[in-house]
Every structure is written in structure tokens, then in C-alpha cells.
């Protein structure tokens, strides 16, 4: 479990969002290290073009030309996969507090 602080509290994200560091630097770092991509998107980017299917080549071009918006970063895109089918989003927890003095 986390404290919902994520990118801003555990990285230099706030320095970019508060304009202490230039946004261009933040956008560059996010794109350079593919911090905004899913593992599958990173795999497509790293695969040589001659080994990609036609639809994957189109995805790769779109990924290479993507724009980064620091005010919308990061986005949570993780799902629980069951039998190769998206099953449930991650990130929601139900917390019940019981009074032990009763």
C-alpha cells in the first residue's frame, strides 16, 4: 500500500510542476526514460522495425511522436490480467477500522 503521493512526493516532479525546474527538462526526462509508457509500449519502442507487425509500426511512430504534459503526468494504467484479459484495475483498497476496546 502507498500513501497516494507517488510521482510528486518520491521524485523531482514537484520541481517541474511548480516551475522551479524548466518543464522542458521534465518532459525530456519522462520521454527519455519512457516513464509515461506501459511495459508493452516500451517493448514496441525497443523492438527493431523489421520485427514488428504493421499495426505495431504505427503504434511505434505514434509513441515516438508523443507529447508529454507534466500537469497530466503520471497516469495510472495498471490492470490485473487474468487469462490474458483485463480483469480488474489496481489501486483501490477498502480499509475497515475496528474498535478493539469493545
Backbone as CSV, one residue per row, in Angstrom:
resi,resn,N_x,N_y,N_z,CA_x,CA_y,CA_z,C_x,C_y,C_z
1,UNK,0.834,-1.187,0.000,0.000,0.000,0.000,0.876,1.246,0.000
2,UNK,0.435,2.244,-0.664,1.138,3.514,-0.678,0.293,4.588,-0.036
3,UNK,0.835,5.757,0.006,0.147,6.891,0.620,-0.416,7.844,-0.420
4,UNK,-0.513,7.395,-1.661,-1.061,8.196,-2.757,-0.238,9.442,-3.039
5,UNK,1.031,9.382,-2.737,1.898,10.524,-3.016,2.604,10.361,-4.350
6,UNK,2.979,9.148,-4.667,3.512,8.802,-5.970,4.604,9.696,-6.512
7,UNK,4.459,10.018,-7.785,5.477,10.738,-8.556,5.925,12.025,-7.865
8,UNK,4.989,12.851,-7.438,5.366,14.162,-6.890,6.149,14.071,-5.590
9,UNK,5.789,13.174,-4.718,6.454,13.105,-3.422,7.739,12.282,-3.449
10,UNK,7.865,11.392,-4.409,9.020,10.498,-4.406,10.034,10.808,-5.498
11,UNK,9.807,11.847,-6.266,10.723,12.226,-7.341,10.871,13.748,-7.337
12,UNK,11.434,14.254,-8.400,11.571,15.712,-8.540,10.379,16.317,-9.280
13,UNK,9.278,15.564,-9.347,8.089,16.019,-10.068,7.569,17.371,-9.638
14,UNK,7.558,17.635,-8.335,7.052,18.925,-7.865,7.908,20.093,-8.337
15,UNK,9.203,19.851,-8.518,10.072,20.926,-9.005,9.667,21.357,-10.409
16,UNK,9.199,20.412,-11.199,8.724,20.749,-12.536,7.338,21.373,-12.479
17,UNK,6.445,20.788,-11.702,5.068,21.308,-11.628,5.025,22.711,-11.040
18,UNK,5.949,23.032,-10.136,5.987,24.359,-9.519,6.928,25.302,-10.251
19,UNK,7.366,24.899,-11.432,8.219,25.721,-12.300,9.537,26.118,-11.660
20,UNK,10.045,25.308,-10.736,11.371,25.547,-10.169,12.432,25.058,-11.156
21,UNK,12.145,23.962,-11.835,12.985,23.479,-12.930,12.183,23.632,-14.226
22,UNK,12.867,23.862,-15.344,12.153,24.051,-16.619,11.326,22.823,-17.002
23,UNK,10.099,23.051,-17.460,9.228,21.947,-17.862,9.836,21.142,-18.997
24,UNK,10.578,21.794,-19.865,11.207,21.074,-20.976,12.120,19.970,-20.456
25,UNK,12.798,20.229,-19.337,13.666,19.204,-18.760,12.847,18.024,-18.253
26,UNK,11.721,18.298,-17.623,10.861,17.234,-17.122,10.284,16.398,-18.248
27,UNK,9.832,17.071,-19.287,9.283,16.371,-20.443,10.351,15.512,-21.101
28,UNK,11.570,16.058,-21.195,12.688,15.311,-21.777,12.972,14.042,-20.972
29,UNK,13.046,14.166,-19.644,13.356,13.005,-18.800,12.264,11.941,-18.873
30,UNK,11.019,12.369,-18.852,9.905,11.424,-18.932,9.966,10.655,-20.249
31,UNK,10.214,11.370,-21.336,10.261,10.725,-22.650,11.517,9.876,-22.808
32,UNK,12.641,10.381,-22.340,13.915,9.656,-22.475,13.866,8.301,-21.784
33,UNK,13.280,8.261,-20.599,13.244,7.025,-19.818,11.881,6.323,-19.899
34,UNK,11.021,6.782,-20.808,9.719,6.149,-21.061,8.885,5.982,-19.790
35,UNK,8.918,6.982,-18.928,8.205,6.896,-17.656,6.694,6.949,-17.827
36,UNK,6.243,7.395,-18.973,4.809,7.527,-19.222,4.217,6.341,-19.974
37,UNK,5.022,5.328,-20.257,4.565,4.225,-21.085,4.334,2.948,-20.287
38,UNK,3.462,2.109,-20.822,3.245,0.785,-20.246,4.406,-0.120,-20.671
39,UNK,4.599,-1.231,-19.979,5.674,-2.155,-20.390,5.540,-2.618,-21.842
40,UNK,4.328,-2.842,-22.308,4.133,-3.273,-23.695,4.549,-2.170,-24.675
41,UNK,4.244,-0.925,-24.356,4.642,0.188,-25.223,6.158,0.323,-25.269
42,UNK,6.816,0.140,-24.134,8.292,0.194,-24.092,8.874,-0.919,-24.960
43,UNK,8.280,-2.110,-24.890,8.758,-3.240,-25.694,8.655,-2.912,-27.187
44,UNK,7.550,-2.315,-27.594,7.381,-1.943,-29.001,8.437,-0.927,-29.409
45,UNK,8.702,0.061,-28.556,9.711,1.067,-28.880,11.094,0.458,-29.045
46,UNK,11.409,-0.540,-28.251,12.755,-1.127,-28.264,12.938,-2.190,-29.344
47,UNK,11.852,-2.622,-29.970,11.929,-3.666,-30.995,12.309,-3.054,-32.340
48,UNK,13.194,-3.723,-33.060,13.585,-3.256,-34.387,12.373,-3.286,-35.314
49,UNK,12.308,-2.296,-36.202,11.148,-2.151,-37.090,10.870,-3.400,-37.917
50,UNK,11.912,-4.075,-38.394,11.688,-5.234,-39.257,11.097,-6.432,-38.512
51,UNK,11.042,-6.353,-37.187,10.465,-7.436,-36.390,9.068,-7.091,-35.870
52,UNK,8.559,-5.934,-36.248,7.232,-5.500,-35.809,6.187,-5.771,-36.871
53,UNK,4.972,-6.049,-36.435,3.840,-6.147,-37.350,3.454,-4.736,-37.774
54,UNK,2.671,-4.626,-38.839,2.306,-3.312,-39.378,1.605,-2.435,-38.342
55,UNK,0.679,-2.999,-37.573,-0.026,-2.187,-36.579,0.919,-1.740,-35.466
56,UNK,1.904,-2.561,-35.146,2.877,-2.185,-34.132,3.787,-1.067,-34.634
57,UNK,4.095,-1.075,-35.922,4.906,0.001,-36.507,4.185,1.344,-36.382
58,UNK,2.868,1.343,-36.607,2.082,2.573,-36.475,2.071,3.044,-35.016
59,UNK,1.953,2.094,-34.105,1.988,2.438,-32.674,3.345,3.035,-32.325
60,UNK,4.409,2.453,-32.842,5.762,2.942,-32.553,5.946,4.381,-33.035
61,UNK,5.459,4.674,-34.233,5.562,6.045,-34.756,4.817,7.012,-33.845
62,UNK,3.621,6.625,-33.414,2.834,7.480,-32.521,3.551,7.676,-31.185
63,UNK,4.174,6.618,-30.673,4.894,6.738,-29.399,6.105,7.647,-29.525
64,UNK,6.815,7.527,-30.629,7.990,8.374,-30.845,7.615,9.842,-30.972
65,UNK,6.415,10.119,-31.464,5.963,11.495,-31.676,5.039,12.003,-30.579
66,UNK,4.947,11.281,-29.461,4.018,11.657,-28.396,4.451,12.949,-27.714
67,UNK,3.469,13.656,-27.189,3.722,14.863,-26.407,3.563,14.527,-24.934
68,UNK,4.375,15.141,-24.111,4.329,14.926,-22.670,3.732,16.171,-22.032
69,UNK,2.779,15.989,-21.140,2.191,17.090,-20.384,2.439,16.821,-18.907
70,UNK,3.322,17.593,-18.311,3.676,17.371,-16.902,2.495,17.538,-15.967
71,UNK,1.503,18.313,-16.365,0.354,18.539,-15.493,-0.617,17.355,-15.505
72,UNK,-0.445,16.462,-16.454,-1.278,15.258,-16.510,-0.478,14.000,-16.181
73,UNK,0.785,14.152,-15.833,1.649,13.013,-15.562,1.735,12.802,-14.070
74,UNK,1.795,11.602,-13.560,1.648,10.346,-14.291,0.199,9.909,-14.333
75,UNK,-0.091,9.005,-15.234,-1.402,8.383,-15.308,-1.242,6.941,-14.863
76,UNK,-2.179,6.458,-14.117,-2.146,5.058,-13.717,-2.819,4.231,-14.800
77,UNK,-2.103,3.236,-15.306,-2.667,2.400,-16.359,-2.515,0.919,-16.044
78,UNK,-2.319,0.573,-14.825,-2.070,-0.813,-14.486,-3.377,-1.564,-14.262
79,UNK,-3.419,-2.756,-14.773,-4.576,-3.627,-14.626,-4.114,-4.998,-14.171
80,UNK,-4.973,-5.677,-13.468,-4.753,-7.073,-13.154,-5.224,-7.869,-14.367
81,UNK,-4.363,-8.737,-14.882,-4.683,-9.533,-16.060,-4.934,-10.973,-15.621
82,UNK,-6.033,-11.550,-16.111,-6.369,-12.936,-15.812,-6.711,-13.623,-17.129
83,UNK,-5.972,-14.688,-17.464,-6.162,-15.398,-18.732,-6.035,-14.455,-19.929
84,UNK,-5.040,-13.570,-19.874,-4.761,-12.603,-20.945,-5.902,-11.628,-21.208
85,UNK,-6.760,-11.417,-20.225,-7.878,-10.482,-20.348,-7.832,-9.519,-19.169
86,UNK,-7.958,-8.198,-19.417,-8.009,-7.261,-18.280,-9.112,-7.675,-17.314
87,UNK,-8.753,-7.781,-16.061,-9.659,-8.318,-15.054,-10.112,-7.252,-14.064
88,UNK,-9.170,-6.470,-13.564,-9.511,-5.503,-12.526,-8.434,-4.427,-12.444
89,UNK,-8.825,-3.179,-12.262,-7.802,-2.141,-12.048,-7.205,-2.276,-10.656
90,UNK,-5.948,-1.905,-10.548,-5.285,-1.910,-9.251,-5.396,-0.536,-8.614
91,UNK,-5.199,-0.457,-7.331,-5.114,0.828,-6.668,-6.231,1.147,-5.705
92,UNK,-7.258,0.339,-5.627,-8.336,0.621,-4.698,-8.281,-0.377,-3.542
93,UNK,-8.404,0.137,-2.358,-8.338,-0.695,-1.161,-9.472,-0.293,-0.236
94,UNK,-10.134,-1.276,0.349,-11.140,-0.990,1.360,-10.485,-1.175,2.719
95,UNK,-10.587,-0.173,3.551,-9.982,-0.199,4.872,-11.092,-0.150,5.912
96,UNK,-11.091,-1.134,6.807,-12.068,-1.168,7.899,-11.307,-1.068,9.204
97,UNK,-11.765,-0.168,10.053,-11.129,0.021,11.352,-12.100,-0.479,12.414
98,UNK,-11.620,-1.382,13.225,-12.454,-1.949,14.282,-11.973,-1.421,15.620
99,UNK,-12.903,-1.107,16.452,-12.580,-0.652,17.801,-12.245,-1.868,18.654
100,UNK,-11.015,-1.954,19.084,-10.565,-3.122,19.852,-11.026,-3.072,21.302
101,UNK,-11.546,-1.935,21.728,-11.976,-1.786,23.118,-13.401,-2.294,23.357
102,UNK,-14.096,-2.711,22.343,-15.472,-3.182,22.507,-15.529,-4.606,22.948
